[in-house]
Amino acid sequence: MAPLQRMNELRRRRKRRAKLLKLRARLAKAKNQDEIQKLIQKLKRVSPFYPVQRIAQGRSVD
C-alpha cells in the first residue's frame, strides 16, 4: 500500500508545481490591481507558504 501512497503524493506535488507555474505566468501578465489580488489569493490557496509577497513586490500597476 505504501508505494501507491507515494505515487499519489508525487502526482499531487507535480500538479501543484504545474499550477503554481501557470498562476505565476498569469500574474506576470496581469494588468490591474484587482486581477493581481485574485491571482495572489489563488496562489496562497494552492500553496500557503509560497513566497507570493516577494513575487508581487516587483509588480506595481499605475
N, CA, C and O atoms as a DFTB+ gen file, in Angstrom:
248 C
 N C O
     1  1       0.812      -1.197       0.000
     2  2       0.000       0.000       0.000
     3  2       0.857       1.262       0.000
     4  3       0.435       2.292      -0.527
     5  1       2.027       1.198       0.571
     6  2       2.884       2.377       0.669
     7  2       3.321       2.917      -0.696
     8  3       3.311       4.134      -0.880
     9  1       3.706       2.066      -1.667
    10  2       4.114       2.622      -2.960
    11  2       3.002       3.412      -3.651
    12  3       3.274       4.423      -4.298
    13  1       1.768       2.965      -3.523
    14  2       0.652       3.685      -4.118
    15  2       0.496       5.057      -3.472
    16  3       0.248       6.049      -4.158
    17  1       0.638       5.108      -2.180
    18  2       0.528       6.370      -1.466
    19  2       1.627       7.338      -1.918
    20  3       1.378       8.530      -2.098
    21  1       2.830       6.818      -2.097
    22  2       3.947       7.641      -2.558
    23  2       3.686       8.182      -3.962
    24  3       3.981       9.343      -4.246
    25  1       3.142       7.357      -4.826
    26  2       2.833       7.807      -6.192
    27  2       1.782       8.911      -6.182
    28  3       1.873       9.872      -6.945
    29  1       0.783       8.766      -5.312
    30  2      -0.235       9.807      -5.196
    31  2       0.374      11.111      -4.699
    32  3       0.021      12.189      -5.176
    33  1       1.283      11.008      -3.745
    34  2       1.951      12.190      -3.216
    35  2       2.772      12.882      -4.309
    36  3       2.738      14.106      -4.432
    37  1       3.499      12.107      -5.088
    38  2       4.298      12.675      -6.169
    39  2       3.409      13.335      -7.222
    40  3       3.745      14.401      -7.739
    41  1       2.295      12.714      -7.536
    42  2       1.360      13.283      -8.503
    43  2       0.823      14.625      -8.005
    44  3       0.725      15.585      -8.769
    45  1       0.478      14.681      -6.718
    46  2      -0.009      15.942      -6.137
    47  2       1.062      17.026      -6.211
    48  3       0.755      18.176      -6.525
    49  1       2.303      16.675      -5.929
    50  2       3.394      17.657      -5.993
    51  2       3.586      18.184      -7.410
    52  3       3.751      19.386      -7.621
    53  1       3.563      17.265      -8.381
    54  2       3.741      17.684      -9.770
    55  2       2.607      18.595     -10.222
    56  3       2.831      19.600     -10.897
    57  1       1.406      18.234      -9.845
    58  2       0.237      19.029     -10.210
    59  2       0.318      20.414      -9.570
    60  3       0.035      21.419     -10.221
    61  1       0.702      20.462      -8.301
    62  2       0.827      21.734      -7.589
    63  2       1.887      22.614      -8.249
    64  3       1.679      23.811      -8.445
    65  1       3.020      22.010      -8.589
    66  2       4.101      22.780      -9.225
    67  2       3.653      23.342     -10.576
    68  3       3.930      24.499     -10.891
    69  1       2.971      22.533     -11.362
    70  2       2.492      22.995     -12.666
    71  2       1.485      24.128     -12.497
    72  3       1.507      25.104     -13.246
    73  1       0.614      23.994     -11.520
    74  2      -0.396      25.016     -11.292
    75  2       0.249      26.318     -10.827
    76  3      -0.156      27.402     -11.245
    77  1       1.251      26.207      -9.963
    78  2       1.957      27.398      -9.499
    79  2       2.653      28.112     -10.662
    80  3       2.645      29.341     -10.733
    81  1       3.245      27.351     -11.557
    82  2       3.911      27.958     -12.708
    83  2       2.905      28.686     -13.604
    84  3       3.191      29.771     -14.109
    85  1       1.733      28.088     -13.798
    86  2       0.698      28.724     -14.606
    87  2       0.196      30.001     -13.947
    88  3       0.009      31.019     -14.613
    89  1      -0.021      29.944     -12.633
    90  2      -0.507      31.125     -11.925
    91  2       0.537      32.239     -11.921
    92  3       0.191      33.415     -12.029
    93  1       1.807      31.876     -11.798
    94  2       2.868      32.892     -11.843
    95  2       2.928      33.549     -13.220
    96  3       3.164      34.752     -13.324
    97  1       2.717      32.770     -14.265
    98  2       2.709      33.334     -15.613
    99  2       1.535      34.289     -15.781
   100  3       1.677      35.356     -16.378
   101  1       0.379      33.905     -15.257
   102  2      -0.793      34.785     -15.326
   103  2      -0.577      36.048     -14.503
   104  3      -1.021      37.129     -14.889
   105  1       0.107      35.912     -13.368
   106  2       0.392      37.070     -12.521
   107  2       1.326      38.035     -13.250
   108  3       1.172      39.251     -13.130
   109  1       2.276      37.516     -13.992
   110  2       3.206      38.369     -14.743
   111  2       2.485      39.159     -15.835
   112  3       2.909      40.259     -16.191
   113  1       1.398      38.599     -16.366
   114  2       0.657      39.260     -17.438
   115  2      -0.507      40.105     -16.923
   116  3      -1.165      40.785     -17.710
   117  1      -0.770      40.074     -15.625
   118  2      -1.933      40.771     -15.055
   119  2      -1.824      42.274     -15.287
   120  3      -0.747      42.858     -15.171
   121  1      -2.943      42.882     -15.612
   122  2      -2.973      44.300     -15.956
   123  2      -3.383      45.195     -14.788
   124  3      -2.761      46.233     -14.561
   125  1      -4.413      44.809     -14.048
   126  2      -4.902      45.703     -12.996
   127  2      -4.723      45.085     -11.603
   128  3      -4.469      43.890     -11.457
   129  1      -4.863      45.928     -10.610
   130  2      -4.621      45.518      -9.228
   131  2      -5.624      44.464      -8.760
   132  3      -5.266      43.568      -7.994
   133  1      -6.852      44.560      -9.205
   134  2      -7.876      43.587      -8.804
   135  2      -7.507      42.181      -9.284
   136  3      -7.621      41.210      -8.537
   137  1      -7.073      42.090     -10.515
   138  2      -6.671      40.799     -11.079
   139  2      -5.451      40.238     -10.342
   140  3      -5.366      39.038     -10.084
   141  1      -4.521      41.115     -10.012
   142  2      -3.320      40.699      -9.279
   143  2      -3.708      40.129      -7.922
   144  3      -3.187      39.089      -7.519
   145  1      -4.607      40.786      -7.219
   146  2      -5.037      40.315      -5.899
   147  2      -5.727      38.962      -5.983
   148  3      -5.511      38.102      -5.129
   149  1      -6.554      38.764      -6.999
   150  2      -7.230      37.478      -7.168
   151  2      -6.227      36.356      -7.402
   152  3      -6.361      35.265      -6.847
   153  1      -5.225      36.632      -8.226
   154  2      -4.213      35.618      -8.509
   155  2      -3.366      35.319      -7.277
   156  3      -2.981      34.171      -7.054
   157  1      -3.078      36.328      -6.488
   158  2      -2.322      36.111      -5.242
   159  2      -3.114      35.234      -4.297
   160  3      -2.551      34.342      -3.662
   161  1      -4.422      35.474      -4.191
   162  2      -5.268      34.644      -3.334
   163  2      -5.263      33.197      -3.815
   164  3      -5.208      32.278      -2.998
   165  1      -5.320      32.983      -5.119
   166  2      -5.284      31.625      -5.655
   167  2      -3.947      30.954      -5.354
   168  3      -3.903      29.779      -4.989
   169  1      -2.857      31.708      -5.510
   170  2      -1.534      31.156      -5.201
   171  2      -1.459      30.732      -3.745
   172  3      -0.931      29.663      -3.436
   173  1      -1.976      31.549      -2.855
   174  2      -1.941      31.225      -1.427
   175  2      -2.819      30.015      -1.098
   176  3      -2.500      29.237      -0.199
   177  1      -3.918      29.862      -1.824
   178  2      -4.790      28.723      -1.589
   179  2      -4.124      27.419      -2.040
   180  3      -4.256      26.386      -1.385
   181  1      -3.413      27.482      -3.156
   182  2      -2.734      26.295      -3.687
   183  2      -1.543      25.926      -2.812
   184  3      -1.336      24.755      -2.491
   185  1      -0.761      26.935      -2.428
   186  2       0.439      26.697      -1.636
   187  2       0.603      27.829      -0.623
   188  3       1.154      28.876      -0.961
   189  1       0.132      27.638       0.618
   190  2       0.111      28.707       1.613
   191  2       1.477      29.315       1.946
   192  3       1.550      30.493       2.294
   193  1       2.542      28.548       1.850
   194  2       3.857      29.052       2.226
   195  2       4.689      29.512       1.035
   196  3       5.881      29.782       1.180
   197  1       4.077      29.602      -0.126
   198  2       4.778      30.062      -1.320
   199  2       5.104      31.547      -1.159
   200  3       4.245      32.300      -0.700
   201  1       6.308      31.998      -1.517
   202  2       6.697      33.400      -1.302
   203  2       6.031      34.354      -2.297
   204  3       6.691      34.887      -3.189
   205  1       4.733      34.564      -2.140
   206  2       3.959      35.386      -3.064
   207  2       4.339      36.855      -2.925
   208  3       4.412      37.568      -3.926
   209  1       4.579      37.314      -1.711
   210  2       4.871      38.727      -1.497
   211  2       6.127      39.146      -2.246
   212  3       6.185      40.246      -2.796
   213  1       7.137      38.274      -2.271
   214  2       8.368      38.587      -2.972
   215  2       8.126      38.719      -4.473
   216  3       8.727      39.570      -5.129
   217  1       7.255      37.884      -5.013
   218  2       6.940      37.928      -6.448
   219  2       6.109      39.165      -6.764
   220  3       6.378      39.874      -7.734
   221  1       5.095      39.420      -5.934
   222  2       4.185      40.528      -6.193
   223  2       4.829      41.873      -5.877
   224  3       4.351      42.904      -6.350
   225  1       5.882      41.888      -5.105
   226  2       6.520      43.131      -4.706
   227  2       7.074      43.882      -5.919
   228  3       7.019      45.111      -5.965
   229  1       7.589      43.174      -6.868
   230  2       8.122      43.792      -8.061
   231  2       7.059      44.310      -9.009
   232  3       7.356      45.074      -9.928
   233  1       5.811      43.893      -8.784
   234  2       4.698      44.289      -9.644
   235  2       3.962      45.467      -9.041
   236  3       3.491      45.390      -7.907
   237  1       3.859      46.528      -9.766
   238  2       3.004      47.631      -9.332
   239  2       2.284      48.148     -10.555
   240  3       2.889      48.356     -11.607
   241  1       0.995      48.351     -10.409
   242  2       0.165      48.816     -11.513
   243  2      -0.168      50.272     -11.263
   244  3      -0.636      50.637     -10.185
   245  1       0.076      51.102     -12.264
   246  2      -0.202      52.539     -12.115
   247  2      -1.624      52.876     -12.449
   248  3      -2.017      54.040     -12.373
